[in-house]
């Protein structure tokens, strides 16, 4: 299953990362996976505030849950 995690950065942009995790993944685990991907990249520093991130599911699994 895929999740998308949007992280706001110091340059005013939001960077979105795809995180592969099970349906019952904890939001904090999804956040930290995306945050660490961002830190490894060339982009300006992202906010490390959990409540600033947006997290949502993607793919056919999402449609099956509705």
C-alpha angles and dihedrals in degrees: 000000000000130000129189119219120192116202123189113224135203091257090065095253129116116230117205122207130190112226121190109215139135123276092256095052115139115248091231091056091050090049094051093046090055093041092054091048088053093049090054092053133078096255127112116270115291124220112268091205109117093206091058092062125090116213127188140159124247137192136041092312088069093056091050091055096055 
